[in-house]
Amino acid sequence: MKISETDILLVPGYGQILPGHWLLRWRDKMPTARIVKQAELHQPERHVWLDTLVAEVEACDKPVVLVAHSLGCILVAHGAHALKDKIHGAYLVAPSDWDRDGLVPEFDGGDFKPVPLQPLPFQTHLVASRNDPYCDYERAQAFSKAWGTTFQDAGEAGHINLESGHGPWPEGLMSFAHFMKRLD
């Protein structure tokens, strides 16, 4: 499937997306991509974030492909069955493990936990790092297995964000292009 034939919704995670983050760069490179803008980035509520995502999906005219990072991946897992009729695929990057106590001292995970472990009803690819401070590699593998995704080992890539040196993240863009080809 060609990117131009889809609406790409970029689903960020917990906290502010800083300038230079790969999500913003991808938005700027793909004319059909846009960021899903959530309220309360540091004290998110699942139902509010999910309502926002559902509204964004419903506003799309083309088949939707989600690209989610961190808590955005967990949001996709929570809302997958509500979204399944319009979602053509999801590309999940560095899911965060909100079932882990003390993951972020300022936020306990709220109603994003427990992390759902049901199969996702659309084609999905998960990219995980071996040294992600927000999700153990084995836990990311367990998410992948439970959700029925294809799985990609990103090596020691941290949380695949600016702090871990992933501003442009060209390897991710190539991986996403391969995922899009498989959606045909």
Secondary structure, 3 states (H helix, E strand, C coil): CCHHHCEEEEECCCCCCCCCCHHHHHHHHCCCEEECCCCCCCCCCHHHHHHHHHHHHHCCCCCEEEEEECHHHHHHHHHHHHHCCCEEEEEEECCCCCCCCCCECCECCHHHCCCCCCCCCCEEEEEECCCCCCCCHHHHHHHHHHHCCEEEECCCCCCCCHHHCCCCCHHHHHHHHHHHHHCC
